[in-house]
């Protein structure tokens, strides 16, 4: 038995060991396996074996110690939990023997988590459930979960959307203070604010949108003048009826953006605001922030000004009707348009044509990639995928919006601080590869400085018509940085502009809503609570989260629809290449599926410069924009990924002969 002195010495020894231990702070990164890593703050990763990974959750902030297990090999041991960031997650309810568990759907949680009896909410086996961590596994590797809500079962109508909302922590319902705030507003609030504004209710503004659109946030008109056109873009003005710092504004900030889920969007603002009081509906007075600007005959922009106004849209027009008018077709709806509206539409088309010509010559236009519309059935699954045709009316609206946004960016560039969309062009880690690509396949452009605004514009313009062995522009376009929000003006390389922002969608994007606040604060001394750097980061992360949620739901619905494709060969184009294979985008419906190198004869190597897959022996190549034929193979349900099988030319011929013989 140890005496008191020995026990005291042992305690002191343990304390000394702990004090002298070198610990490293970092963030837990999960993998598809049972092991993981800790990304240390100092910039390197430490391996976490399965038994240590059991103690932590993805995203946890921890202190780890590093231990040598073999010569030259080390691994981490979790010393302390600093912070846990994963609070809620979704999964399936499972009963195994006497144990009740949740099988997480969240990537990186590769274990069942026990649910105590009092926290089960009468869930049934195979129910999708929304849970929170009830007990962290840091002490013994045995975490516990608590059910917050039962979502439903596979096959329930709309289960895909409901599960996506829960997975990304998106709220479908409005908090009570927000709903109460909206319910307290009415037409009298619009009327009460009209007297302090310019009265433009007699001018022939019209909205141009899809027939089903209710949250109309822009109305247009144009008039000719001796040097071009006066273009007037009226934007819905929700900041006039939503008090700064109010519950509705805070909820809009939290949501960041409306999410256009197939069949049932998730709005940023409640319907009472976005589709009623603030929407620029026809034949009613609505508050607007108006940008008047001079468009010169060559498409350049002249003077501009902003105005707080009351407008009264004279018509809600569809893209199809406006396109028919532009193309000179006549039908009863076109004949019924007032002369002032028809004349304004004609001038709008001329001004937009000049604007587009200027951008083609001095900036950058994004290519018209085929778009598709998902039509859902009564069970909220895809019934049909049809092409979404971009016509002259779409381009007309686009040019007007870009012009107004350029004016907003120019105005905010002259203020102490603003909000801008910055795009740096090429990813930093890909610049050397792009330089090597140009030296080999476009030597005439090898000396272009692609990191400068002028050089990037030159590169993207001159590679458009380049005839080369590889699709140079497509390769470059696959290696661009992501656009980011910032307080100071900086180039938007993707658009070829020195500065850019957006204020034309304040009903749908909080960044646009906030730009309204900035413009009003600068011009009319309206109250403004400026965003902090932390809030800007949170806003940007919320936008990314929303985009990932929309992509996730679309991938789920599309993978289910893919099972109906049958086994007939389908034409498509290689849209993306990775070392393991390539993705094919189908011509008929835009579905993307994966062709694995494992299913191809022989071995292929991946060239990171040209993004090509090259056969090790016969030199066969698969590259971006290459047309191929494929058949549907299967769906990887875990990844919700469609898989295709490549159809060789002789297989197609054989199938054709079989059909003829039959």
C-alpha positions as CSV (number, residue, x, y, z in Angstrom):
1,X,0.0,0.0,0.0
2,X,1.3,3.5,-0.9
3,X,1.8,5.9,2.0
4,X,0.7,9.5,1.9
5,X,4.1,10.7,0.6
6,X,4.2,8.2,-2.3
7,X,0.6,9.2,-3.3
8,X,1.6,12.9,-3.2
9,X,4.7,12.2,-5.3
10,X,2.7,10.2,-7.8
11,X,0.2,13.1,-8.2
12,X,3.0,15.5,-8.6
13,X,4.6,13.3,-11.3
14,X,1.3,13.1,-13.2
15,X,0.9,16.9,-12.9
16,X,4.5,17.4,-14.2
17,X,3.9,15.1,-17.2
18,X,0.7,16.9,-18.1
19,X,2.4,20.3,-17.8
20,X,5.3,19.2,-20.0
21,X,3.2,17.5,-22.6
22,X,3.2,19.2,-26.0
23,X,-0.4,19.6,-27.3
24,X,-1.5,20.9,-30.7
25,X,-4.8,22.6,-31.3
26,X,-6.7,21.6,-34.5
27,X,-10.0,20.7,-36.2
28,X,-11.2,17.1,-36.7
29,X,-11.6,16.0,-40.3
30,X,-13.6,12.8,-41.0
31,X,-13.1,10.3,-43.8
32,X,-15.2,7.6,-45.4
33,X,-13.4,5.1,-43.2
34,X,-13.3,4.8,-39.4
35,X,-10.1,6.8,-39.1
36,X,-9.7,10.5,-39.4
37,X,-7.3,13.4,-39.1
38,X,-6.8,16.6,-37.1
39,X,-6.0,19.6,-39.2
40,X,-3.6,21.4,-36.9
41,X,-3.7,25.2,-36.7
42,X,0.0,25.2,-37.7
43,X,-0.9,23.8,-41.1
44,X,-0.3,20.1,-41.1
45,X,-2.5,17.0,-40.5
46,X,-2.2,14.4,-37.8
47,X,-3.6,10.9,-38.3
48,X,-6.3,9.8,-35.8
49,X,-6.8,6.0,-35.5
50,X,-10.3,4.5,-35.2
51,X,-10.2,4.3,-31.4
52,X,-9.4,8.0,-31.1
53,X,-11.8,9.0,-33.8
54,X,-14.6,7.4,-31.7
55,X,-14.1,10.1,-29.2
56,X,-14.8,13.0,-31.5
57,X,-17.2,14.4,-34.1
58,X,-16.5,16.1,-37.5
59,X,-15.6,19.7,-37.0
60,X,-14.7,19.4,-33.3
61,X,-11.9,21.7,-32.1
62,X,-9.5,19.6,-30.0
63,X,-6.1,19.5,-28.5
64,X,-4.1,16.5,-29.5
65,X,-0.7,15.0,-28.6
66,X,1.5,13.4,-31.2
67,X,2.9,9.9,-30.6
68,X,5.4,7.9,-32.7
69,X,4.0,4.4,-33.4
70,X,6.5,3.2,-35.9
71,X,9.8,4.6,-37.2
72,X,8.9,7.7,-39.1
73,X,5.1,7.3,-38.5
74,X,3.1,9.2,-35.9
75,X,-0.6,9.4,-34.8
76,X,-2.6,11.6,-32.6
77,X,-4.2,11.1,-29.3
78,X,-7.1,13.4,-28.3
79,X,-6.2,15.2,-25.2
80,X,-9.0,17.7,-24.7
81,X,-12.2,18.9,-26.4
82,X,-12.1,22.6,-26.9
83,X,-15.4,23.1,-28.9
84,X,-17.9,21.0,-30.7
85,X,-19.6,22.5,-33.8
86,X,-21.8,19.6,-34.8
87,X,-25.0,20.0,-32.7
88,X,-27.7,18.6,-35.0
89,X,-27.8,16.0,-37.7
90,X,-30.2,13.6,-39.5
91,X,-30.2,9.9,-39.7
92,X,-32.4,6.7,-39.8
93,X,-33.9,5.1,-36.7
94,X,-32.6,1.6,-36.0
95,X,-33.4,-1.0,-33.4
96,X,-30.8,-3.7,-32.8
97,X,-31.7,-6.2,-30.0
98,X,-32.6,-4.0,-27.1
99,X,-30.6,-1.0,-28.3
100,X,-32.2,1.9,-30.1
101,X,-29.8,3.9,-32.4
102,X,-29.6,6.6,-35.0
103,X,-27.6,5.7,-38.2
104,X,-26.3,9.2,-39.2
105,X,-26.7,10.4,-42.8
106,X,-24.2,13.2,-42.1
107,X,-20.9,12.5,-43.9
108,X,-18.1,11.6,-41.5
109,X,-20.1,10.1,-38.6
110,X,-19.4,6.5,-39.4
111,X,-21.0,4.9,-36.3
112,X,-24.4,4.2,-34.7
113,X,-25.3,6.6,-31.9
114,X,-27.4,5.3,-28.9
115,X,-30.7,7.0,-28.2
116,X,-31.8,6.8,-24.5
117,X,-35.4,5.7,-23.8
118,X,-36.7,9.2,-22.8
119,X,-35.4,10.7,-26.0
120,X,-37.0,8.5,-28.7
121,X,-40.2,10.4,-29.5
122,X,-42.0,7.2,-30.5
123,X,-39.9,6.9,-33.7
124,X,-40.3,3.7,-35.7
125,X,-37.6,1.6,-37.4
126,X,-36.4,3.2,-40.7
127,X,-37.9,6.6,-39.9
128,X,-35.7,9.6,-40.8
129,X,-35.1,11.6,-37.7
130,X,-33.7,15.0,-36.8
131,X,-31.4,14.7,-33.8
132,X,-29.0,16.6,-31.6
133,X,-26.0,15.3,-29.7
134,X,-27.2,14.5,-26.1
135,X,-23.9,13.3,-24.8
136,X,-20.6,14.0,-26.5
137,X,-18.4,10.8,-26.9
138,X,-15.2,12.6,-25.7
139,X,-14.9,10.7,-22.4
140,X,-15.5,7.1,-23.4
141,X,-16.2,7.0,-27.1
142,X,-19.9,6.4,-26.5
143,X,-22.0,9.3,-27.5
144,X,-25.8,9.6,-27.2
145,X,-28.4,11.4,-29.3
146,X,-31.8,13.0,-28.6
147,X,-34.6,13.0,-31.3
148,X,-35.9,16.5,-32.0
149,X,-38.3,15.6,-34.8
150,X,-39.4,12.6,-36.8
151,X,-39.2,13.6,-40.4
152,X,-40.8,10.6,-42.2
153,X,-40.1,7.5,-44.2
154,X,-38.6,6.8,-47.7
155,X,-41.4,7.1,-50.2
156,X,-43.4,9.8,-48.4
157,X,-44.3,12.6,-50.7
158,X,-41.8,15.4,-50.3
159,X,-39.5,13.4,-48.0
160,X,-36.5,14.5,-50.1
161,X,-37.1,18.2,-49.5
162,X,-37.9,17.7,-45.8
163,X,-34.8,15.7,-45.2
164,X,-32.7,18.2,-47.1
165,X,-34.0,21.0,-45.0
166,X,-33.2,19.1,-41.8
167,X,-29.7,18.1,-43.1
168,X,-28.7,21.7,-43.8
169,X,-30.5,23.1,-40.7
170,X,-32.9,25.2,-42.9
171,X,-36.2,26.4,-41.4
172,X,-39.5,26.0,-43.4
173,X,-41.6,27.9,-40.9
174,X,-41.2,31.5,-39.9
175,X,-40.4,32.4,-36.3
176,X,-43.4,33.9,-34.5
177,X,-41.9,37.4,-34.2
178,X,-41.2,37.5,-37.9
179,X,-44.8,36.4,-38.8
180,X,-46.2,38.9,-36.3
181,X,-44.2,41.7,-37.9
182,X,-45.4,40.8,-41.4
183,X,-49.0,40.4,-40.3
184,X,-48.9,43.9,-38.8
185,X,-48.1,45.4,-42.2
186,X,-50.6,46.3,-44.9
187,X,-51.3,48.5,-47.9
188,X,-51.6,51.5,-45.5
189,X,-47.9,51.2,-44.8
190,X,-47.2,51.6,-48.5
191,X,-49.5,54.6,-48.7
192,X,-47.9,56.2,-45.6
193,X,-44.5,56.2,-47.3
194,X,-45.6,57.5,-50.7
195,X,-45.6,61.2,-50.0
196,X,-41.9,61.5,-49.5
197,X,-41.1,59.8,-52.8
198,X,-41.1,60.7,-56.5
199,X,-44.4,59.9,-58.1
200,X,-43.7,57.7,-61.2
201,X,-47.0,55.9,-61.3
202,X,-47.9,57.3,-64.7
203,X,-44.8,56.0,-66.4
204,X,-45.0,52.7,-68.5
205,X,-42.9,50.4,-66.3
206,X,-43.5,46.7,-66.9
207,X,-42.1,43.5,-65.3
208,X,-40.8,40.7,-67.5
209,X,-40.7,37.3,-65.8
210,X,-41.8,33.7,-65.9
211,X,-45.6,33.3,-65.8
212,X,-45.6,31.7,-62.4
213,X,-43.3,34.3,-60.7
214,X,-44.9,36.2,-57.8
215,X,-41.9,37.8,-56.2
216,X,-41.3,40.4,-58.9
217,X,-38.4,42.6,-57.9
218,X,-37.6,44.6,-61.1
219,X,-39.6,46.7,-63.5
220,X,-38.2,48.4,-66.6
221,X,-38.7,51.2,-69.1
222,X,-36.6,53.0,-71.7
223,X,-36.8,56.2,-73.7
224,X,-34.6,57.3,-76.7
225,X,-32.5,60.5,-76.4
226,X,-30.0,62.2,-78.8
227,X,-27.0,60.1,-77.7
228,X,-28.7,56.8,-76.9
229,X,-31.3,55.9,-74.3
230,X,-32.4,56.7,-70.8
231,X,-32.8,53.4,-69.1
232,X,-34.9,53.2,-65.9
233,X,-34.6,50.1,-63.6
234,X,-37.1,50.1,-60.7
235,X,-36.2,47.6,-58.0
236,X,-38.6,46.5,-55.2
237,X,-37.8,48.3,-52.0
238,X,-38.3,46.0,-48.9
239,X,-35.9,48.0,-46.8
240,X,-38.6,50.7,-46.7
241,X,-41.1,48.5,-44.8
242,X,-38.6,46.3,-42.8
243,X,-37.2,48.2,-39.9
244,X,-33.4,47.9,-39.4
245,X,-32.5,45.2,-36.8
246,X,-36.1,43.9,-36.8
247,X,-37.0,40.2,-36.6
248,X,-37.7,40.0,-40.3
249,X,-34.3,41.5,-41.2
250,X,-32.5,39.2,-38.9
251,X,-34.3,36.2,-40.3
252,X,-33.4,37.4,-43.9
253,X,-29.8,37.6,-42.8
254,X,-29.8,34.1,-41.3
255,X,-31.4,32.7,-44.5
256,X,-29.1,34.8,-46.7
257,X,-31.0,33.9,-49.9
258,X,-34.1,32.3,-51.3
259,X,-33.5,28.7,-52.3
260,X,-35.2,27.6,-55.5
261,X,-35.8,24.0,-54.7
262,X,-37.6,22.1,-57.5
263,X,-41.4,22.5,-57.1
264,X,-41.3,24.5,-53.8
265,X,-38.8,27.3,-53.2
266,X,-37.7,28.3,-49.7
267,X,-38.1,32.1,-49.6
268,X,-35.9,34.6,-47.8
269,X,-38.8,36.8,-46.8
270,X,-42.3,35.8,-45.9
271,X,-44.9,35.7,-48.7
272,X,-46.7,38.7,-47.2
273,X,-43.7,40.8,-48.1
274,X,-42.0,39.0,-51.1
275,X,-45.1,38.3,-53.1
276,X,-47.5,40.9,-51.9
277,X,-46.5,44.2,-50.3
278,X,-43.1,44.5,-51.8
279,X,-43.6,42.7,-55.1
280,X,-43.9,45.0,-58.1
281,X,-47.4,43.6,-59.1
282,X,-49.3,45.2,-61.9
283,X,-51.9,47.9,-61.4
284,X,-50.9,48.7,-57.8
285,X,-48.7,51.3,-56.3
286,X,-45.4,50.0,-55.0
287,X,-42.3,51.5,-53.4
288,X,-39.1,51.2,-55.5
289,X,-35.4,52.2,-55.5
290,X,-34.9,53.3,-59.1
291,X,-31.7,53.6,-61.0
292,X,-31.9,56.0,-64.0
293,X,-28.9,55.7,-66.3
294,X,-27.7,56.9,-69.7
295,X,-26.9,54.1,-72.2
296,X,-24.9,55.6,-75.0
297,X,-25.3,54.4,-78.7
298,X,-22.1,52.3,-78.4
299,X,-23.5,50.6,-75.2
300,X,-21.2,52.4,-72.8
301,X,-22.7,53.8,-69.6
302,X,-23.1,57.5,-69.0
303,X,-24.4,59.4,-66.0
304,X,-26.7,57.6,-63.5
305,X,-28.7,58.5,-60.4
306,X,-30.7,56.7,-57.7
307,X,-34.2,57.7,-56.7
308,X,-36.8,56.7,-54.1
309,X,-40.0,56.5,-56.0
310,X,-43.5,55.1,-56.2
311,X,-44.2,53.1,-59.4
312,X,-47.2,51.4,-60.8
313,X,-46.3,48.5,-63.2
314,X,-48.6,48.6,-66.2
315,X,-48.2,45.0,-67.2
316,X,-46.8,41.7,-66.0
317,X,-45.2,40.3,-69.1
318,X,-43.8,36.9,-69.8
319,X,-40.4,36.3,-71.5
320,X,-42.2,34.5,-74.3
321,X,-44.5,37.4,-75.1
322,X,-41.6,39.9,-75.1
323,X,-39.5,37.6,-77.3
324,X,-42.4,37.4,-79.7
325,X,-42.7,41.2,-79.8
326,X,-39.0,41.5,-80.5
327,X,-39.1,39.0,-83.3
328,X,-42.0,40.8,-84.9
329,X,-44.7,38.3,-84.2
330,X,-48.2,39.5,-83.5
331,X,-50.9,38.0,-81.4
332,X,-53.8,39.3,-79.4
333,X,-51.8,39.9,-76.2
334,X,-49.2,41.9,-78.1
335,X,-51.9,43.9,-79.9
336,X,-53.5,44.7,-76.6
337,X,-50.4,46.4,-75.2
338,X,-50.7,50.2,-74.7
339,X,-48.6,52.1,-77.3
340,X,-46.4,53.6,-74.5
341,X,-45.5,50.1,-73.3
342,X,-44.9,48.7,-76.8
343,X,-42.6,51.7,-77.6
344,X,-40.7,51.3,-74.3
345,X,-40.2,47.6,-75.0
346,X,-38.8,48.4,-78.4
347,X,-36.3,50.9,-76.9
348,X,-35.4,48.4,-74.1
349,X,-34.5,45.9,-76.8
350,X,-32.3,48.4,-78.7
351,X,-30.6,49.6,-75.5
352,X,-30.0,46.0,-74.3
353,X,-28.5,45.1,-77.7
354,X,-26.1,48.0,-77.4
355,X,-25.2,47.0,-73.8
356,X,-24.5,43.4,-74.8
357,X,-22.3,44.5,-77.7
358,X,-20.3,46.7,-75.4
359,X,-19.8,43.9,-72.9
360,X,-18.8,41.5,-75.7
361,X,-16.1,44.0,-76.8
362,X,-14.9,45.3,-73.4
363,X,-15.8,42.8,-70.7
364,X,-16.8,39.1,-70.6
365,X,-20.0,37.3,-71.4
366,X,-20.9,33.9,-70.0
367,X,-21.7,31.3,-72.6
368,X,-25.3,30.2,-73.1
369,X,-25.1,26.7,-71.5
370,X,-28.3,24.7,-72.1
371,X,-30.6,24.8,-69.0
372,X,-33.3,22.4,-68.0
373,X,-36.5,22.7,-66.0
374,X,-37.6,19.9,-63.6
375,X,-41.3,19.2,-63.6
376,X,-42.6,17.3,-60.5
377,X,-45.5,15.0,-60.0
378,X,-48.0,14.8,-57.2
379,X,-45.5,12.9,-55.1
380,X,-42.9,15.8,-55.6
381,X,-40.6,13.6,-57.7
382,X,-39.5,14.4,-61.2
383,X,-42.1,13.6,-63.9
384,X,-40.3,15.3,-66.7
385,X,-37.1,17.3,-67.5
386,X,-37.5,19.8,-70.3
387,X,-35.2,22.3,-71.9
388,X,-35.4,25.9,-70.6
389,X,-34.9,28.1,-73.6
390,X,-33.1,31.4,-73.1
391,X,-34.5,33.9,-75.6
392,X,-34.0,37.6,-76.5
393,X,-36.2,38.7,-73.6
394,X,-34.0,36.9,-71.1
395,X,-31.0,38.6,-72.5
396,X,-32.8,42.0,-72.4
397,X,-33.5,41.7,-68.7
398,X,-30.0,40.4,-68.0
399,X,-28.4,43.3,-69.7
400,X,-30.6,45.8,-67.8
401,X,-29.8,44.2,-64.5
402,X,-26.0,44.1,-65.1
403,X,-26.1,47.7,-66.1
404,X,-27.9,48.8,-63.0
405,X,-25.6,46.7,-60.8
406,X,-22.5,48.2,-62.4
407,X,-23.9,51.7,-61.5
408,X,-24.4,50.5,-57.9
409,X,-20.9,49.2,-57.8
410,X,-19.5,52.4,-59.1
411,X,-21.4,54.5,-56.6
412,X,-20.4,52.3,-53.6
413,X,-16.7,52.4,-54.9
414,X,-16.8,56.2,-54.0
415,X,-18.0,55.5,-50.4
416,X,-15.8,54.6,-47.4
417,X,-17.2,51.0,-47.5
418,X,-19.6,49.0,-49.6
419,X,-20.4,45.4,-50.4
420,X,-19.0,44.0,-53.6
421,X,-18.8,40.6,-55.4
422,X,-15.1,39.9,-56.0
423,X,-13.8,37.3,-58.3
424,X,-10.1,36.7,-58.5
425,X,-10.1,34.6,-61.7
426,X,-7.9,31.5,-61.6
427,X,-7.4,29.5,-58.4
428,X,-4.0,30.2,-57.0
429,X,-3.1,26.6,-56.9
430,X,-3.8,26.1,-60.6
431,X,-1.9,29.0,-62.1
432,X,1.3,27.0,-62.8
433,X,-0.8,24.3,-64.5
434,X,-2.6,26.9,-66.7
435,X,0.8,28.5,-67.6
436,X,2.1,25.0,-68.7
437,X,-1.2,24.4,-70.6
438,X,-0.8,27.7,-72.6
439,X,2.9,27.0,-73.4
440,X,2.0,23.7,-74.9
441,X,-1.4,24.4,-76.6
442,X,-1.6,28.1,-77.0
443,X,1.9,29.5,-77.1
444,X,0.7,32.8,-78.5
445,X,-0.9,33.4,-75.1
446,X,1.8,32.0,-72.9
447,X,3.1,35.4,-71.8
448,X,-0.3,36.7,-70.9
449,X,-0.6,37.6,-67.2
450,X,-3.7,35.6,-66.3
451,X,-3.7,37.0,-62.7
452,X,-4.4,40.6,-63.9
453,X,-7.9,41.8,-64.9
454,X,-6.7,42.7,-68.4
455,X,-4.8,39.5,-68.9
456,X,-7.6,37.3,-67.7
457,X,-10.0,39.0,-70.0
458,X,-7.6,38.6,-73.0
459,X,-7.1,34.9,-72.1
460,X,-10.9,34.1,-71.9
461,X,-11.7,36.1,-75.1
462,X,-8.9,34.7,-77.3
463,X,-9.4,31.1,-76.2
464,X,-13.0,31.3,-77.3
465,X,-12.2,30.6,-81.0
466,X,-8.9,28.9,-80.4
467,X,-8.3,25.8,-82.5
468,X,-6.2,23.4,-80.4
469,X,-5.8,19.8,-79.6
470,X,-7.4,20.4,-76.3
471,X,-10.4,22.6,-75.3
472,X,-8.3,25.3,-73.7
473,X,-11.1,27.6,-72.6
474,X,-13.1,24.7,-71.0
475,X,-10.0,23.6,-69.1
476,X,-9.4,27.1,-67.8
477,X,-13.1,27.6,-66.9
478,X,-12.9,24.4,-64.7
479,X,-10.2,25.9,-62.6
480,X,-11.6,29.3,-61.5
481,X,-11.8,30.6,-58.0
482,X,-15.2,31.1,-56.3
483,X,-16.6,34.6,-56.2
484,X,-16.6,36.2,-52.7
485,X,-18.2,39.1,-50.9
486,X,-16.0,41.9,-49.7
487,X,-16.3,45.4,-48.3
488,X,-13.9,47.0,-50.8
489,X,-14.1,47.2,-54.6
490,X,-12.0,44.6,-56.5
491,X,-12.2,43.1,-60.0
492,X,-14.8,40.6,-60.9
493,X,-12.6,38.7,-63.3
494,X,-15.4,36.3,-64.5
495,X,-17.4,39.3,-65.8
496,X,-14.4,41.3,-66.9
497,X,-15.3,44.3,-64.8
498,X,-13.2,46.4,-62.4
499,X,-15.9,46.3,-59.7
500,X,-19.3,44.6,-59.4
501,X,-22.1,44.2,-56.9
502,X,-25.8,43.3,-57.1
503,X,-28.9,45.2,-55.7
504,X,-31.5,44.0,-58.2
505,X,-32.8,41.1,-56.1
506,X,-33.5,42.4,-52.6
507,X,-36.5,40.1,-52.1
508,X,-34.3,37.1,-52.8
509,X,-30.8,37.9,-51.6
510,X,-29.7,39.5,-48.4
511,X,-26.6,40.9,-49.9
512,X,-28.8,42.9,-52.4
513,X,-31.1,43.9,-49.5
514,X,-28.0,45.3,-47.6
515,X,-26.7,47.2,-50.7
516,X,-30.1,49.0,-50.6
517,X,-29.3,50.0,-47.1
518,X,-25.9,51.2,-48.1
519,X,-27.1,53.3,-51.0
520,X,-29.9,54.9,-48.9
521,X,-27.5,55.6,-46.0
522,X,-25.1,57.4,-48.4
523,X,-27.7,59.4,-50.3
524,X,-30.5,60.1,-47.8
525,X,-29.0,59.4,-44.3
526,X,-31.1,56.4,-43.7
527,X,-30.1,54.4,-40.6
528,X,-27.5,51.7,-41.2
529,X,-26.0,49.1,-38.9
530,X,-22.9,48.1,-40.9
531,X,-22.0,44.4,-41.2
532,X,-18.9,43.2,-39.3
533,X,-16.3,41.0,-40.9
534,X,-17.7,38.1,-38.8
535,X,-21.2,38.8,-40.1
536,X,-19.9,38.9,-43.7
537,X,-18.3,35.5,-43.3
538,X,-21.5,34.1,-41.8
539,X,-23.5,35.6,-44.7
540,X,-21.2,34.0,-47.2
541,X,-21.2,30.7,-45.5
542,X,-25.0,30.7,-45.4
543,X,-25.1,31.4,-49.2
544,X,-22.8,28.4,-49.7
545,X,-24.9,26.2,-47.4
546,X,-28.0,27.2,-49.4
547,X,-26.4,26.4,-52.7
548,X,-25.2,23.0,-51.4
549,X,-28.7,22.3,-50.1
550,X,-30.3,23.0,-53.5
551,X,-27.6,20.9,-55.3
552,X,-28.2,18.0,-52.8
553,X,-31.9,17.9,-53.3
554,X,-31.6,18.1,-57.1
555,X,-29.0,15.3,-57.1
556,X,-31.4,13.1,-55.0
557,X,-34.4,13.8,-57.3
558,X,-32.3,13.3,-60.5
559,X,-30.8,10.1,-59.3
560,X,-34.3,8.7,-58.7
561,X,-35.5,9.9,-62.1
562,X,-32.4,8.3,-63.7
563,X,-33.8,4.9,-63.0
564,X,-36.5,5.5,-65.6
565,X,-33.9,6.1,-68.4
566,X,-34.0,2.5,-69.7
567,X,-31.1,0.9,-71.5
568,X,-31.0,2.7,-74.8
569,X,-27.7,4.6,-75.7
570,X,-27.8,8.3,-75.0
571,X,-25.6,11.1,-76.4
572,X,-23.8,13.4,-74.1
573,X,-20.7,15.5,-73.5
574,X,-17.9,15.0,-71.0
575,X,-18.4,17.8,-68.5
576,X,-15.8,17.0,-65.8
577,X,-12.8,14.7,-65.5
578,X,-11.1,13.3,-62.3
579,X,-8.4,10.7,-61.9
580,X,-11.1,8.0,-61.2
581,X,-13.1,8.7,-64.4
582,X,-15.3,11.3,-66.0
583,X,-18.8,12.8,-65.8
584,X,-21.1,13.0,-68.8
585,X,-23.8,15.6,-69.2
586,X,-26.7,14.2,-71.3
587,X,-27.8,16.3,-74.3
588,X,-31.5,15.5,-73.9
589,X,-32.1,16.4,-70.3
590,X,-28.9,17.7,-68.7
591,X,-28.5,14.8,-66.3
592,X,-24.9,14.1,-65.2
593,X,-23.5,10.7,-64.6
594,X,-20.2,9.1,-63.9
595,X,-18.1,6.7,-66.0
596,X,-15.5,4.9,-63.9
597,X,-12.1,4.0,-65.3
598,X,-12.6,0.7,-63.5
599,X,-15.2,-0.1,-66.1
600,X,-13.0,0.7,-69.1
601,X,-10.5,-1.6,-70.6
602,X,-6.9,-1.0,-69.5
603,X,-5.5,1.6,-67.2
604,X,-5.8,5.4,-67.5
605,X,-3.6,8.1,-66.2
606,X,-4.8,11.6,-65.3
607,X,-3.0,14.7,-66.7
608,X,-3.6,17.6,-64.3
609,X,-2.6,20.2,-66.9
610,X,-5.0,19.2,-69.7
611,X,-7.5,17.5,-67.4
612,X,-7.4,14.5,-69.8
613,X,-7.5,10.8,-69.0
614,X,-5.0,9.0,-71.2
615,X,-4.7,5.2,-71.7
616,X,-1.3,3.9,-70.5
617,X,-0.8,1.8,-73.6
618,X,-2.8,2.7,-76.6
619,X,-3.0,6.5,-75.9
620,X,-6.8,6.7,-76.0
621,X,-8.0,10.0,-74.6
622,X,-11.1,11.3,-72.7
623,X,-11.3,15.0,-72.3
624,X,-13.6,17.9,-71.6
625,X,-16.3,18.7,-74.2
626,X,-15.8,15.3,-75.9
627,X,-19.0,13.8,-77.2
628,X,-19.7,10.2,-76.1
629,X,-22.5,7.7,-75.9
630,X,-23.5,6.1,-72.7
631,X,-26.2,3.9,-71.1
632,X,-27.6,4.1,-67.6
633,X,-25.8,1.7,-65.3
634,X,-27.1,2.3,-61.7
635,X,-27.4,4.8,-58.9
636,X,-25.0,5.0,-56.0
637,X,-27.6,5.7,-53.3
638,X,-25.0,6.7,-50.7
639,X,-23.5,9.4,-52.9
640,X,-26.8,10.0,-54.8
641,X,-24.6,9.7,-57.9
642,X,-25.8,8.5,-61.3
643,X,-23.5,6.0,-63.0
644,X,-23.2,5.4,-66.7
645,X,-21.6,2.8,-68.9
646,X,-19.6,3.9,-72.0
647,X,-21.0,2.6,-75.2
648,X,-18.4,1.8,-77.8
649,X,-19.0,2.3,-81.5
650,X,-19.1,-1.4,-82.3
651,X,-21.7,-2.0,-79.6
652,X,-23.9,0.7,-81.1
653,X,-23.6,-0.9,-84.5
654,X,-24.3,-4.3,-83.1
655,X,-27.4,-3.0,-81.4
656,X,-28.6,-1.4,-84.6
657,X,-28.1,-4.7,-86.5
658,X,-30.0,-6.6,-83.9
659,X,-32.9,-4.2,-84.2
660,X,-32.9,-4.4,-88.0
661,X,-32.7,-8.2,-87.9
662,X,-35.7,-8.2,-85.5
